[in-house]
C-alpha cells in the first residue's frame, strides 16, 4: 500500500512537471477573395494576415481546447505578401496556416492533435473532422518542417497525418509531431496548408459577410510534451528520494 501511494505521488508530480507549459496559437489567413464552397481549394494568391497574433494559448496538458477566430473583428497583423496590410480587404480567403509559438521554451518533442476545423457563416457551420480519410494520410496541413519560413526553428523529422489515437469527436483527428531546436521563445511553427497535393489544400473560408453575423473559424487542439526517458527517470528518482526522506524523518 505504501509503495502504491508513493508511486502514485511520483507519477502525479512527473505529469505536473512535464505538462506545465503552453504554446501560443494564432491563425494565418490568405485573402484570396476566391468565393465558393467552404474548404474547397481557394488558391494561393495575395497576402497573408495573422488573426489575433499570439493571443490564445494551448496548455500542453492533454485536454481538448477550443480556438475561435473572427477575422472581421479580431486584430489582424500583416505576415507575408505585398497585399498584407493588417486590414481585412476580402470577404473570402483560405486557412494558410496555424501559427504555434514556443512561448515557454519547450525543448522536448511535442505531439499535437487538431480536430473539427470549422467555418461558420450565415448558412451554418461546415466541419472537417478528418473522419473520411485513411489513417496515415496527410490532409489539409503539411508536415511541420515543410515551410521554409520556420523549418530552421525545428528539429528535422516532424510528421503530420490523420490519426485514430485521439479524437475530440468521432474516432479520428489530425496528429502532428515536432520539436523546437532550442528554448528561444520566439521560435514558431508555420503549420501550413500551402499548395498541398493531398486532400483539402488551401482550404477556403468565409471571413466577412455583409449584412450577416461575422463568420468564425475554429478548431479544437490538444497537446502533450514527450520527455526523454532519462529525464523521466531522473525526475522520478529525485522525487522518490524526497518522499522517502520525509518518511524517515517523520518516524
N, C-alpha and C positions, 0 to 999 in steps of 0.2 A: 504493500500500500504506500509506504513512504517513497519507494523508488518511483512508483507511478505518479505520485504528486510532484516529485522533483522533476521527472521527465516532462510532465505537462507544463510546469512552470518554465523550464528551459525553452521548450518549443514555442511557448507564447512569447517569451522575451525575444527569441530569434526572429519570429514573424514580425513583431513590432519594430525591431531594429531595421530589418531589410525593407520593410514596406512603408516607412515613414518619409516618402519622397513624393514630389509632384512634378508634372510636366505641364508647361503652358501650351494651350491648344488654341489655334486660330484657323480660319478658313481663307483660302485663296480662291477668288473667283475671276474668271476671264470674261470681260464684257464683249462678247461676240456679237450680240444683237440678233443672233440666229434663232427665230422662233420655231416652235414645232413641238413634237411630243417630248415630255419631260423624260430625261435620261437617254434620249436619242443622242447621236453624235453631233455636238454643237460646233465642232471645228476648233481651230487654234488661232484664229485671227484676233488682233487687238491686245490691249494691255491687261495686266493682272493687278487686282486690288486685294489687299488684305482686309478682312472683315473682323473688327474688334481685336486688333493685334495684341496677342498675348494676354487677352482679357479674361480667359477662362482657364481653369486648372483641372488636370486629371490626376487624382491620387492613385498611386501605384499599389492599391490595397486589395485588388482582386474583386472589386464591386463594379457593377454596371452603372455608368454615369451618363446623363443626357446633356448634349451640347446643341444649343439652338442659336442660329444666326438670322438676323433680319437685315439684309443688305440695304434696304431703303431707310433704315432707322439707325443702325449701328454705325459707329465711326469707321470710315474707310481710310486706309493708308496705301499709297502707291508702292507697288513692289517692282514690277518689271514691264517694259514695253513703252513705246513713245506716247501711247494714249492713256497710260496710267497716271491719274491726277488726284486721287483721293476723293473723287466725286463719282456717284453712280450716274452714268450717262446712258445706259441701256436698260431696257426692261428685261431682256433675256441675256443669259450668259452660260458659263459652264462652271462646274466644280473643277478648278485646276489643280488644287492640292489641299491637303490638310497639313498645316504647319505644326510641328511638335518640337518645342524648345526645351532644352535641358536646364531649366532654371535652378534645380537643386544639385546640379553637378553629379549626376548618376554615372558611374563608370562601369558597372556590371551590365550584362545583357538585359534587354527589356523585351518582354513579349506583350503585344497589344492586340486586342480584338476590336473590330468595328462591326456594327450591325444596324439594321433598319435605317439606312440612309434615306432621308425623306425630304421631299419638296412639297410644301403645302401652299396652294393658292385658292382662289375662289371656287374652283372645281373640286377641292378636297385634296387629301394627301395622296401622293404617289410614293410608294415604299419599295425599296430594294433591300431584301433581307438575305440575298445570296442562296436562297433555298433551291433554286432551279439549276444550279451549277454543280459540276463534279468536284468533289474534294481534291485539292491539289492544284486546281486551275487558278491562274491569275485572272481576276475580274475587276474592272474599274480602276484599281490602283496598281501602279508599278511597284517593283521591289524598292526598298528604302534607298539603296545605293544608286538608283537609276539616274536621278537628277544630278547634273554636273554642278549645280549651284550649291549643293550640300554634301556631295559624296565625300569630300575631304574631311567632313565632320564625323565620319563613321568608319568603324572597322569594316573591312571587306567581308562580304558573305551574307548580308542581310537577305531575308526572304519575305515573300508575301504570297498568300494563297487562300483559297476557300478552305475552311476547316470545320470539322464536326466535333472539335474538342470543347467548344464553348458556344453558347448562343443566348442572346437576350430573348429572342422569340424563335419558335421553330426549333430546328436541330442544327443549323449551320450559321456561321458568321465568316468574317474575313480576318485572317490572322497575319500579323507581320512581326518579324523579329529583327532587332537591330541593336547596335552597341556604339555609344559615343567613344571617340578616341581618347578623350580626357574629360576632366571635370569643369572645363570652361563653360560658364553659364550662358554664353551667347550662342553656343552650338545648337543647331536645329536640323530637323529632317523635313525635307520637302517631299511628302508622300504624294506624288503627282499622278494624274490621270493622263498626262500628255501623250498624244499620238500612240496610244496603246493599240496593239493588234488584237488583243484579247477582247472578249465581250465588254460592252459599256465604255468605250473610250470617250474621253472628253464629254462627260455626261451633262446634258443640257438642263438648266434650271431656270425657273421663272423667278425674277428678283424684284420686279416692281410691276404693279398692276393698277393703273389709274382708275379711280372710282370704286376700288375694292380694298379690303383689308390687305396690309402688307404681307407678301409671301414670306415664308420662312424656309430655311434649310437646316436640317437637324440630323443627328446621328447619335447612336449610343456607342460608348467606348469603355473598355475595361483593360487594365494593365497590371502586370506584376514585374518585379525585378527577379533576376535569376542569379543569386550569388554563387560564386565559385565554391565547390565543396570544401576546399581548405578554409575559406572564410567562415563557412557554417561551423566547421569543426572547432576552430579556434574560439569563435564566439560562444558556442555551446559549452566547451570545456571551461572557459573563463567564468561563465555564469554559474555552471555547476559547482565550480570551486568556491565561489562566493556563497552560494546557498549552503554547501556542506560546512564551510567555515562558520557561518551563522548558526547552524545547528549545534556545532561543537561548543561554541561559546555560550549557548543557551542552556546546555546541560548542567 
